Amino acid sequence: MYTRSYNGTNKKVFWQEMWRHELYEALKHDPVVIIPVGSIEQHGPHSPTDIDISIPYYLAAEAATRTDDYPIIVAPPVWTGFTHFNMGHIGTITVTLETYIAVLCDVCRSIKANGFERMIMLNGHGGNVAPTQTTSVKLAQEDIWSLHITYFHMVEDELKEWGDSDDTIGHGGEWETSLQLYLRGHMVDLDKRTPNGLAPWFSDPVVGKFAKWPERRREADEGVMGDPFVASAEKGERIFNLAVERLILACNELHNYPVRGYFDRGSDATLGPLSPDATPPR
């Protein structure tokens, strides 16, 4: 029996569905492993709580399905996000910053221990951006290379250009609602949409450009940041397909790029300075 992929094709893309011999075979072809990272949190009254993990999961699966030249494998998602600031409305599950980094590090260490060198942590939650980058830097010192990508950073210019209201991903607003309408329209209750609850950070707009409070409950009473009333499945499809294309480009680069060891160029500070007689890098 051959397990079908998420879209019904006879191609396995999920780590947890693969047999051992399939994983061994994948190792022969410089595979890329994508780890979807997100959160479970409130997204306003009209949306499900798994938006921030569902989108990177679908993006990873689609990129893997569309790529035949080498294996892209989608690891089980890490849904335990850092999102204490969404605890103001029911449905949010959060972990501490330390727990989030520890879990993600252990997942990547396990993948590396299985022999897979090329990894992408594909994040879908704003609160995870800095911790995921920190995780990537922390792992690099252990000679584990896991590229950190937040999916909406791949399409920042288009979010601004194509949006009717929101110039960023928002939170249950135009773009996240559009993506859900395209990917899982049955999960969105349009009748329950509420207006943008985002109040100004500061009275001075200049200060607001560089100073941000981390606690969102103070300015979004209904948990929505952005305008879900201008969302559409067509917008979601357009931005989703562009993000998939760019994710595939990133995977191609990783696949084609030779894996470098952390110590190849004397980058471990504990080793001290390079010898004066050492050959300088070209």
C-alpha positions in Angstrom: 0.0 0.0 0.0 1.4 3.4 -1.0 0.4 6.3 1.2 -0.9 9.2 -0.8 0.3 12.8 -0.2 -1.9 15.5 1.2 -3.2 16.4 -2.3 -3.9 12.9 -3.4 -0.8 12.3 -5.5 1.2 9.1 -5.3 4.2 10.9 -3.9 5.3 10.7 -0.3 6.5 14.0 1.1 5.9 13.7 4.8 8.8 12.4 7.0 6.3 10.5 9.3 4.8 8.6 6.3 8.0 7.3 4.9 9.4 3.8 5.4 13.0 3.4 6.5 14.3 2.4 3.1 12.7 5.5 1.6 14.5 7.8 4.0 17.8 5.9 3.3 17.2 6.4 -0.5 16.5 10.1 0.0 19.8 10.5 1.7 21.6 9.6 -1.5 20.2 12.7 -3.3 21.2 15.7 -1.1 17.6 16.1 0.2 16.2 19.2 1.9 14.1 18.8 5.0 11.6 21.5 5.8 10.4 21.9 9.4 7.1 23.8 9.5 7.1 26.0 12.6 4.1 28.0 13.9 1.7 28.3 16.8 -1.8 27.6 18.1 -3.4 30.9 18.9 -6.5 33.0 18.6 -6.9 34.7 15.2 -10.1 36.7 15.8 -13.6 35.2 15.9 -13.8 34.2 12.3 -10.7 32.0 12.0 -9.3 28.7 13.4 -6.4 28.8 15.9 -4.0 26.8 13.7 -3.5 29.5 11.0 0.2 30.1 11.8 1.1 26.4 11.5 -1.2 25.4 8.7 0.2 27.9 6.2 3.9 26.8 6.4 2.7 23.2 6.5 0.8 23.6 3.2 3.6 25.6 1.7 6.2 23.0 2.5 4.0 20.2 1.2 3.3 22.0 -2.0 7.0 22.8 -2.6 7.9 19.1 -1.9 5.2 17.8 -4.3 6.2 20.1 -7.1 9.9 19.2 -6.9 11.0 16.0 -8.6 14.8 16.5 -9.2 15.7 15.7 -5.6 13.7 15.0 -2.4 12.2 17.7 -0.3 10.9 16.1 2.9 8.4 17.8 5.2 9.1 17.1 8.8 6.4 16.9 11.5 5.4 20.4 12.3 6.5 22.2 15.5 3.2 23.8 16.5 4.3 24.8 20.0 4.9 28.5 19.4 6.0 31.4 21.5 2.8 33.4 21.8 2.0 34.5 25.3 0.7 37.8 24.0 -2.3 36.0 22.4 -3.5 34.6 25.7 -6.1 37.3 26.0 -8.6 35.2 24.0 -9.5 31.6 24.5 -7.7 29.0 22.3 -4.1 30.0 22.6 -1.4 27.5 23.7 2.0 28.9 24.3 5.4 27.7 25.6 8.1 29.7 27.2 10.9 31.2 25.1 13.4 28.8 26.5 11.1 25.8 25.8 10.5 26.9 22.2 14.2 27.2 21.5 15.0 23.9 23.2 12.3 21.9 21.3 13.3 23.3 18.0 17.0 22.7 18.6 16.3 19.1 19.6 14.2 18.5 16.5 17.0 19.8 14.3 19.6 17.8 16.2 17.6 14.7 15.6 17.3 15.3 11.9 21.0 15.9 11.6 21.7 12.7 13.6 19.7 10.8 11.0 22.1 12.1 8.4 20.1 15.0 6.9 22.3 18.0 6.5 20.1 20.5 4.7 17.2 21.9 6.8 14.8 24.9 6.6 12.8 26.0 9.6 9.8 27.5 7.8 8.0 29.8 10.3 4.5 31.1 10.1 4.2 33.1 13.3 5.4 36.6 14.0 6.3 35.8 17.6 8.6 33.0 16.5 10.8 35.2 14.1 13.5 36.2 16.6 13.5 32.9 18.5 13.8 30.9 15.3 16.7 33.0 14.1 18.3 32.6 17.5 17.8 28.8 17.2 19.6 28.8 13.8 22.6 30.7 15.2 22.7 28.5 18.3 22.7 25.3 16.2 25.4 26.6 13.8 27.9 26.4 16.6 27.1 22.7 16.8 27.8 22.3 13.1 24.0 22.0 12.4 22.8 24.2 9.5 19.2 25.0 9.7 18.1 28.0 7.6 15.4 30.1 9.2 12.7 31.5 6.9 9.5 33.2 7.8 7.1 32.7 4.9 5.7 36.2 4.7 9.2 37.6 4.5 9.5 35.9 1.2 6.7 38.0 -0.3 6.9 41.2 1.6 6.9 43.5 -1.4 3.9 41.8 -2.9 1.9 42.0 0.3 2.3 45.7 0.1 1.7 45.9 -3.6 -1.3 43.6 -3.9 -3.1 44.4 -0.7 -6.2 46.5 -0.7 -5.8 47.4 3.0 -3.0 45.5 4.7 0.6 46.0 3.7 1.9 43.2 5.9 0.7 39.7 6.9 -1.4 41.1 9.9 -3.2 38.8 12.3 -6.5 37.4 11.1 -6.6 40.3 8.6 -6.6 40.6 4.8 -3.8 38.2 4.0 -4.1 35.4 6.6 -7.9 35.3 6.0 -7.2 35.2 2.2 -4.8 32.3 2.6 -7.3 30.4 4.7 -10.1 31.0 2.2 -7.9 29.5 -0.5 -6.5 26.6 1.5 -9.4 25.8 3.7 -12.4 28.0 3.0 -14.7 25.8 5.1 -12.6 26.8 8.2 -13.5 30.5 7.9 -16.8 32.0 9.1 -17.1 35.3 7.2 -20.1 36.3 9.1 -18.0 36.5 12.3 -15.4 38.9 10.9 -14.7 42.0 13.0 -12.9 45.2 12.1 -9.2 45.9 12.7 -8.7 46.4 16.4 -5.2 47.8 16.1 -4.7 51.2 17.8 -1.6 53.3 17.3 1.5 52.2 19.3 2.4 55.8 20.1 0.9 59.2 19.5 4.1 60.2 17.5 4.1 58.3 14.2 7.9 58.7 13.9 8.4 56.9 17.2 6.0 54.2 16.1 8.2 53.3 13.2 11.1 52.1 15.4 9.5 51.4 18.8 7.1 48.5 19.2 5.4 47.0 22.3 5.5 43.2 22.4 2.1 42.8 24.1 -0.6 42.9 21.4 -3.6 42.4 23.7 -3.4 46.1 24.6 -4.3 47.3 21.2 -6.4 44.6 19.5 -9.5 44.0 21.6 -11.0 41.4 19.2 -7.6 39.8 18.3 -7.6 41.0 14.7 -4.9 43.1 13.2 -5.8 44.0 9.6 -8.9 44.0 7.5 -10.5 40.6 6.9 -13.4 42.2 5.0 -11.3 42.7 1.9 -9.9 39.1 2.0 -10.6 36.7 -0.9 -9.6 33.2 -2.0 -8.1 34.7 -5.2 -5.7 36.8 -3.2 -4.8 33.8 -1.1 -4.1 31.7 -4.1 -1.9 34.4 -5.7 0.3 35.0 -2.6 0.5 31.2 -1.8 1.8 30.2 -5.2 4.4 33.0 -5.2 5.6 31.9 -1.7 5.8 28.3 -3.0 7.9 29.4 -5.9 10.3 31.2 -3.7 10.5 28.4 -1.2 11.4 26.1 -4.0 14.2 28.5 -5.1 15.6 28.4 -1.5 15.4 24.6 -1.5 17.2 24.5 -4.8 20.0 26.7 -3.5 20.4 24.5 -0.4 20.4 21.3 -2.5 23.0 22.6 -4.9 25.2 24.3 -2.3 27.9 22.2 -0.7 27.5 21.6 3.0 30.3 23.4 4.9 31.5 22.4 8.3 31.5 24.9 11.1 35.2 24.4 11.7 36.2 24.5 8.0 37.5 28.0 8.2 38.6 28.2 11.8 35.3 29.8 12.9 35.3 28.3 16.4 36.5 31.1 18.8 37.7 28.5 21.3 40.4 27.4 18.9 42.0 30.9 19.1 43.3 32.9 16.2 44.5 31.3 13.0 48.2 30.6 12.7 50.2 33.3 10.9 51.3 30.6 8.5 47.8 29.5 7.7 46.7 29.9 4.1 44.2 32.8 3.9 40.8 32.0 2.5 40.3 32.8 -1.2 
